[in-house]
Amino acid sequence: MTKKITNAAGHLKSSAHLDDTDEREESTIEIGSPKSWAAGVPGVLHSTIPAVERMGLARTGKTLLAMNQKDGFDCMSCAWPDPTHRKTFEFCENGAKAVTWEATPVTIGSDFWAEHPVSDLLGRTEYWLGMQGRLTEPVYKAAGDDHYRPVSWDEAFRVIAGKLNGLDSPDQAAFYTSGRTSNEAAFAYQLFVRAFGTNNLPDCSNMCHESSGWAMGQTIGIGKATITYDDFGKADLIIVMGQNPGTNHPRMLTALEEAKDNGAEIVAVNPMPEAGLKRYKNPQRVRGVIGRGTGIADQFLQVRLGGDMALLQAVSKRVLAAEAANPGTVLDHEFLREHTQGLAELTEHLAQLDEAAVLEASGLRTADIDELTARYLRADKVIITWAMGITQQKKGVATIKEIINLLLLRGNIGKPGAGASPIRGHSNVQGDRTMGIWEQMPPAFLDAIETEFGFDPPREHGVDAVDTIRGLRDGKIKFFMAVGGNLVGAISDSQAAEAAMHGAEMTVQVSTKLNRSHAVVGDEALILPTMGRTEIDRQATGVQFVSVEDTVCAVHPSWGKVAPVSPDLLSEVAIVSRLARATLGTKVNVDWTGFERDYDLIREHISRVVAGCEDYNIKIRQDGGFLLPNGPRDSRTFPTPTGKAILTVNDLEHLDRPAGTLILQTLRSHDQFNTTIYGHDDRYRGIKKGRHVVFVNPNDLVELGLSDEQLVDVHGVHDDGVERVLRGFRAVSYPTARGCAAAYYPEANVLVPLDLVAEGSNTPVSKGVIVRLEPARAAEEVLVG
């Protein structure tokens, strides 16, 4: 008999394989006060000391000094844009952690796989898995086996091709992509998948900014930012909604500091106060080292989870009222008349907005909303920027439409210093979409594929990330492949997702390091090791570079700077090209061998297929790359069906919180990037040596009859009859909005039902989960045969 124990994340683990970190965590966790500022000297120390310890001085110098430079490599973490004039140290603390994580010289040896069966890996934490080092050889787990074993590249491709060609339909396969994939690899990958015969191309955008794409596409015709980097320095007002730049994209703090230097006001809208939005100590300025740094937010609106839409509607209603009181002085009538439609309908709808409903939904005071409105009215140039705090709400699409409404009313799109700014959280997630990684690419793109390559790609829409899990669960999808990423770690409803993935006939992961997706596998499984972005990519025609697109549509080259950790590694382009050759043979007229030899060939095809990428090989070699065209930004042209931006009417919906419950959001700690856990500290929130915490307003703790630092069980409250619970989490008194709570991702993903998705975008609603906290009960050990 084997003992099984339920761990704090809700997964079943063999008691013999419990990670020591898990066992120690709750007894050693330290809880202190949250910080009131971000970065400074501690940020430098937390960047460089681990890098030197893990990579050595020479490798650290080669990587960090080349990071985000014009002749260097693009940071593999966030998609924050680069300034025209680069500093010597053009990286942040989390970027340095990402480089240290990827460029480590520590590798996994062949004996690892015999010593660690898949059942052992399944019991390890994300942190432990990543700390084992870089993957260096293909490995294969046969059906019925509990071990991966090293195989040759040829055998790996033969096994995968055999499985793909044996499927009853191409739609029985799904091909996932992470944002770390380059434009060249992404283009080759989507081409292979469509030549194979399916549009099943889920990606990490499905779980983050899909709501932005839907809302902006339907209102202004393009789902991307309508600003450039320089616009931050020209703005009069920047409204930062649902994001934590101090942890998730720290270099944004430098842009916000520069905006403050130029006289801009900044408003933060967030359920939790975040250190980086309070004060920033820029370590490259004297006042950031020995001074107080720069205060960032002039106003902090502690909105209730799900209440952003109510706030935005209330501000727009006040703007319209100000125009009614002083006709011709508030709205940009010329812009509205020439470039928009729907003003009358919006005005009529907002006239019915109930102030009491707004206050209840937002948790704010009338005075707070009046103050924000006054700031908006006196600002000529306004940027509204947001991230997953907005997109991962049930009404995320409608909320972003309200952002667009507010910007359009005073002409804040298509002029310097103003616009809409969704901040992508992963490097090149936006570029992958541009290159065709989307299950719903428009007919024009598919027509261009047909013209360029001589085959008719499938036209029926494929599955996104959530529907991929549903397809695996229902037996409709039998093969799953991922180029980068960690889908089972990132997706909602962890138990359902893992059970679904275990039901696959084959899973394939293209990765640099281990993560949970290498342990949650199908009957057959392969891991294909790939080069990192930091590494020199030498092919038959010489050293290659790749390209990426950042969050403001700027495309630039990326060159690896250090030798690969193993001569046996293949680049992502090489892996995709060889797999396509093995699978498709002569089915389509594509020079896959040429793709691998010379990435310029891929870029030549991109120039003729992807709109805005004409003369790609020339433009990408310009100093700093080039900007993709953007109609709303460049010329106030809107590629909607009517050719105008659309002011929309959206019904306000209150997120109900039954008595005795809280609204939970998932979030990152400061020591992680997406599902990659760098360590167990969250320096800015005062948490050390642990992650199993739930942040709760102190008044809510009292109301629930709980005490600070008490161990609690966090129960999901959903009406589908499935028990979802996190056991033994420590309740931490924290100044979050009343009625709201927060816990770390990916551990808390188990609480998010698979069918709890944003309306329209199908994005998991990780910022609106109803939970109930109860005093923790002792973990039960259950004997199973």
Secondary structure, 3 states (H helix, E strand, C coil): CEEEEECCCCCEEEHHHCCHHHHHHHHHCEECCCCCCEEHHHHHHHHHHHHHHHHCHHHHHHHHCCECCCCCECCCCCCCCCCCCCCCCCCCHHHHHHHHHHHCCCECCCHHHHHCCHHHHHCCCHHHHHCCCECCCCEEECCCCCCCEECCHHHHHHHHHHHHHCCCCHHHEEEEECCCCCHHHHHHHHHHHHHHCCCCCCEHHHHCCHHHHHHHHHHCCCCCCCCCHHHHHHCCEEEEECCCHHHHCCCHHHHHHHHHHCCCEEEEECCCCCHHHHEEECCCCHHHHCCCCEECCCEEECCCCCCHHHHHHHHHHHHHHHHHHCCCCCCCHHHHHHHEECHHHHHHHHHCCCHHHHHHHHCCCHHHHHHHHHHHHHCCCEEEEECHHHHCCCCHHHHHHHHHHHHHHCCCCCCCCCEEEECCCCCCHHHHHHCCCCCCCCHHHHHHHHHHHCCCCCCCCCCCHHHHHHHHHCCCCCEEEEECCCHHHHCCCHHHHHHHHHCCCEEEEEECECCHHHCCCCCEEEEEEECCCCECEEECCEEECEEEECCCCEEEEECCCECCCCCCCECHHHHHHHHHHHHHCCCCCCCHHHHHHCHHHHHHHHHHHCCCCCCHHHHCCCCCCEECCCHHHHHCCCCCCCCCEECCCCCCCCCCCCCCCEEEEEECCCCEECCEECCCCEHHHCEECCCCEEEECHHHHHHCCCCCCCEEEEEECCCCCCCCEEEEEEEEECCCCCCEEEEECCHHHHHCCCCCECCCCCCECCCCEEEEEEECCCCCEEEEC
